[in-house]
Amino acid sequence: MKFILTFTVLLFISPFINAQALVYKPVNPAFGGDTFNYQWLLSSAEAQNMQKDKTAQMTQQTDLERFKANLNSQLLSQISSSLYKQQFGTDGIKQGSYTFGSYSVDVYPSADGLTLNILDTTTGEQTQVIIPNQ
């Protein structure tokens, strides 16, 4: 009896029921969503991000620290310039072997250009610098 009653009620109500098509509209602009959602999605993602930015954790240098670093850089530049002029003169780098304290520098021409092999005699570390031909 309940079945027949339920069936009859559904039969009379069914002409009044309307349906519509379901349409999916993406939110993310990368997948076809509205471009105005970009800023909201980005700020939402940044708010949920639990990773710490290592570059943001670096402290700002004071004016005195920047001055000290700049002065140190200029002094090292002057010393290296003086060493360069003392060792190579005004003619530039010539082929041969040179010693700067614990550094041994071998200069020789190669197919790629002028090659400098730099060896730190205290640690054994070695670096090669190639100056291309012009």
C-alpha positions as CSV (number, residue, x, y, z in Angstrom):
1,M,0.0,0.0,0.0
2,K,2.8,2.4,0.8
3,F,4.4,1.6,-2.5
4,I,1.4,2.4,-4.5
5,L,0.8,5.6,-2.5
6,T,4.4,6.8,-3.0
7,F,4.2,5.9,-6.7
8,T,1.0,7.8,-7.2
9,V,2.4,10.9,-5.4
10,L,5.5,10.8,-7.5
11,L,3.5,10.4,-10.7
12,F,1.4,13.6,-9.9
13,I,4.5,15.7,-8.7
14,S,6.8,14.7,-11.6
15,P,5.4,17.3,-14.1
16,F,6.2,20.1,-11.7
17,I,9.8,19.1,-11.2
18,N,12.3,21.1,-13.3
19,A,15.9,20.1,-14.0
20,Q,18.9,22.1,-15.3
21,A,22.3,21.3,-16.7
22,L,25.2,21.3,-14.3
23,V,28.1,23.4,-15.7
24,Y,31.5,23.3,-14.1
25,K,33.4,26.6,-14.2
26,P,37.0,26.4,-12.9
27,V,38.2,28.9,-10.3
28,N,41.9,28.7,-11.0
29,P,42.9,31.0,-14.0
30,A,45.6,28.4,-15.0
31,F,42.8,26.0,-15.8
32,G,40.5,28.5,-17.6
33,G,39.0,30.3,-14.6
34,D,38.5,34.0,-14.2
35,T,41.8,35.9,-14.2
36,F,40.6,38.1,-11.4
37,N,40.8,35.1,-9.1
38,Y,44.6,35.0,-9.4
39,Q,45.5,37.4,-6.6
40,W,43.0,35.8,-4.2
41,L,44.4,32.3,-5.0
42,L,48.0,33.5,-4.6
43,S,47.4,35.2,-1.2
44,S,45.5,32.2,0.0
45,A,48.3,29.9,-0.9
46,E,50.9,32.1,0.7
47,A,48.8,32.3,3.9
48,Q,48.8,28.4,4.0
49,N,52.5,28.1,3.2
50,M,54.3,26.7,6.3
51,Q,57.8,26.8,4.7
52,K,60.1,29.6,5.8
53,D,61.9,31.8,3.2
54,K,65.6,31.5,4.0
55,T,66.4,34.8,2.1
56,A,63.8,36.7,4.2
57,Q,65.5,35.6,7.4
58,M,68.7,37.4,6.5
59,T,69.1,40.5,8.6
60,Q,69.5,43.9,7.0
61,Q,73.0,45.4,7.3
62,T,73.4,48.6,9.1
63,D,75.1,51.6,7.3
64,L,78.3,50.9,9.3
65,E,78.4,47.3,8.2
66,R,77.8,48.2,4.6
67,F,80.6,50.8,4.8
68,K,82.9,48.3,6.4
69,A,82.2,45.7,3.6
70,N,82.6,48.3,0.9
71,L,85.9,49.5,2.3
72,N,87.2,45.9,2.6
73,S,86.2,45.2,-1.0
74,Q,88.0,48.3,-2.2
75,L,91.2,47.5,-0.2
76,L,91.2,43.9,-1.6
77,S,90.8,45.3,-5.1
78,Q,93.7,47.7,-4.7
79,I,95.9,45.0,-3.3
80,S,95.1,42.6,-6.2
81,S,95.6,45.4,-8.7
82,S,99.0,46.2,-7.2
83,L,100.0,42.5,-7.2
84,Y,98.9,42.2,-10.8
85,K,101.0,45.2,-11.9
86,Q,104.0,44.0,-9.8
87,Q,103.9,40.5,-11.2
88,F,102.9,41.1,-14.8
89,G,103.8,44.7,-15.4
90,T,101.9,46.8,-17.9
91,D,102.1,44.3,-20.8
92,G,99.6,41.9,-19.2
93,I,99.7,38.2,-18.5
94,K,102.6,36.3,-20.2
95,Q,103.2,32.6,-20.5
96,G,105.0,31.0,-17.5
97,S,104.7,30.0,-13.8
98,Y,104.0,32.5,-11.0
99,T,103.7,32.3,-7.3
100,F,101.5,34.4,-5.0
101,G,102.1,33.4,-1.4
102,S,100.6,29.8,-1.3
103,Y,99.1,30.0,-4.8
104,S,100.9,28.7,-7.8
105,V,99.7,30.0,-11.2
106,D,100.7,28.3,-14.5
107,V,99.9,30.3,-17.6
108,Y,100.0,28.7,-21.1
109,P,98.3,29.1,-24.4
110,S,95.7,26.5,-25.5
111,A,93.3,25.9,-28.3
112,D,90.5,27.7,-26.3
113,G,92.7,30.7,-25.5
114,L,95.0,31.6,-22.6
115,T,94.7,29.0,-19.8
116,L,95.5,29.7,-16.2
117,N,95.8,26.8,-13.7
118,I,95.7,28.1,-10.2
119,L,96.8,25.7,-7.4
120,D,96.5,26.4,-3.7
121,T,99.6,24.5,-2.3
122,T,98.3,24.5,1.3
123,T,94.9,22.7,0.5
124,G,95.6,21.2,-2.9
125,E,92.5,22.9,-4.4
126,Q,92.9,23.7,-8.1
127,T,91.0,26.0,-10.4
128,Q,91.3,26.5,-14.2
129,V,90.5,29.9,-15.8
130,I,90.4,30.1,-19.6
131,I,90.6,33.5,-21.3
132,P,89.2,33.1,-24.8
133,N,91.1,34.3,-27.9
134,Q,89.8,37.5,-29.5
